[in-house]
Amino acid sequence: MNVAELRPYAFVLAVPDLTRSAAYFRDALGFSLDWTDASDWRLLSRGAVRVMIGHCPNDIPAGETGSHSYFGYVEVDDLDGLHAEFVARGAIVRQPPADMPWGMREMLVATPDGHRLMFGQQMR
């Protein structure tokens, strides 16, 4: 039996204000804005991580969905360096880097809309 290979493409988020959300990913999180010509979508990328944001002004805000507002986990090589960069850029850091009992050092970052993204580095 042949099974199709799965490869990640992008996290997909609904946002109420496309311009504000794209600016946050670009300015606070250091992503590049890759799509600008679609009327209701933007694609942003940083390294191999892509985020597609769709304009959904009438949907429930992510911040009102509790734990469902988590949308991804990204592993990095230098969490403390990334934390310093994010703080300097004005990112919303909800949990600064902390060592976890499962062997990861983790940092929680949020968007102005309430989406949450965890960054982790393996502890050695």
C-alpha positions as CSV (number, residue, x, y, z in Angstrom):
1,M,0.0,0.0,0.0
2,N,1.4,3.4,-1.0
3,V,0.8,6.2,1.5
4,A,1.0,9.8,0.5
5,E,3.9,11.6,2.2
6,L,2.7,14.5,4.4
7,R,4.7,17.6,4.7
8,P,3.8,20.7,6.8
9,Y,2.9,23.8,4.8
10,A,1.5,26.4,7.1
11,F,-0.4,27.1,10.3
12,V,-3.7,28.7,9.3
13,L,-5.2,31.4,11.5
14,A,-8.5,33.4,11.4
15,V,-7.9,37.0,12.2
16,P,-10.3,40.0,12.5
17,D,-7.8,42.6,11.1
18,L,-5.6,41.3,8.4
19,T,-3.3,44.4,8.2
20,R,-2.7,44.5,12.0
21,S,-2.0,40.8,12.3
22,A,0.4,40.7,9.3
23,A,2.2,43.7,10.8
24,Y,2.6,41.9,14.1
25,F,4.0,38.8,12.6
26,R,6.4,40.9,10.5
27,D,7.4,43.5,13.0
28,A,7.2,41.7,16.4
29,L,8.0,38.1,15.3
30,G,10.4,38.8,12.4
31,F,8.4,37.0,9.7
32,S,8.6,38.0,6.0
33,L,5.4,38.9,4.3
34,D,5.2,36.6,1.2
35,W,1.6,37.2,-0.1
36,T,0.2,40.6,-0.4
37,D,-1.9,40.4,-3.5
38,A,-4.7,38.2,-2.1
39,S,-7.6,40.2,-0.8
40,D,-8.4,38.1,2.3
41,W,-5.2,36.1,2.9
42,R,-1.6,36.8,3.8
43,L,1.3,34.3,4.0
44,L,4.2,35.0,6.3
45,S,7.3,33.0,6.8
46,R,10.4,32.8,8.9
47,G,12.8,30.0,8.0
48,A,10.8,26.9,7.4
49,V,7.8,28.1,9.4
50,R,4.8,29.6,7.5
51,V,1.7,31.2,8.8
52,M,-1.4,31.8,6.6
53,I,-3.7,34.4,8.1
54,G,-7.3,34.8,6.8
55,H,-9.5,37.8,7.2
56,C,-12.4,36.6,9.4
57,P,-13.8,39.7,11.1
58,N,-17.0,38.0,12.3
59,D,-15.5,34.9,13.9
60,I,-15.0,34.2,17.6
61,P,-11.7,35.9,18.7
62,A,-8.9,33.4,19.4
63,G,-8.5,34.9,22.9
64,E,-12.0,33.7,23.8
65,T,-11.3,30.1,22.9
66,G,-9.2,29.2,25.9
67,S,-6.7,26.4,25.3
68,H,-7.9,26.1,21.7
69,S,-6.0,29.3,21.0
70,Y,-2.7,27.3,20.8
71,F,-1.9,26.8,17.2
72,G,1.6,25.4,17.1
73,Y,4.9,24.4,18.6
74,V,8.2,25.5,17.0
75,E,11.5,24.0,18.0
76,V,14.5,26.4,18.0
77,D,18.2,26.2,18.6
78,D,18.6,29.4,20.7
79,L,15.5,30.0,22.8
80,D,17.1,32.7,25.0
81,G,18.4,34.6,21.9
82,L,14.9,34.4,20.3
83,H,13.4,35.6,23.6
84,A,15.7,38.7,23.6
85,E,14.9,39.4,20.0
86,F,11.1,39.1,20.6
87,V,11.3,41.4,23.7
88,A,13.3,44.0,21.7
89,R,10.7,43.9,18.9
90,G,7.7,44.3,21.3
91,A,6.3,40.7,20.9
92,I,3.7,39.6,23.5
93,V,5.7,37.1,25.5
94,R,3.2,35.4,27.9
95,Q,5.8,33.0,29.4
96,P,9.5,33.7,29.3
97,P,11.9,30.8,28.7
98,A,11.6,28.2,31.4
99,D,12.9,24.7,31.9
100,M,10.2,22.0,31.8
101,P,10.3,18.6,33.4
102,W,9.9,16.9,30.0
103,G,13.3,18.1,28.8
104,M,12.3,21.2,26.9
105,R,13.0,24.9,27.6
106,E,9.9,26.7,26.5
107,M,8.5,30.2,25.8
108,L,4.9,31.1,25.1
109,V,4.2,33.9,22.7
110,A,0.8,35.4,21.8
111,T,-0.7,37.5,19.0
112,P,-2.8,40.6,19.6
113,D,-5.8,38.4,18.6
114,G,-5.1,35.9,21.4
115,H,-3.5,33.1,19.3
116,R,-0.7,31.3,21.2
117,L,2.4,29.8,19.9
118,M,4.9,27.8,21.9
119,F,8.7,27.9,21.2
120,G,10.9,25.1,22.6
121,Q,14.5,24.1,22.8
122,Q,15.7,20.7,23.8
123,M,17.6,20.9,27.1
124,R,21.0,19.2,27.0
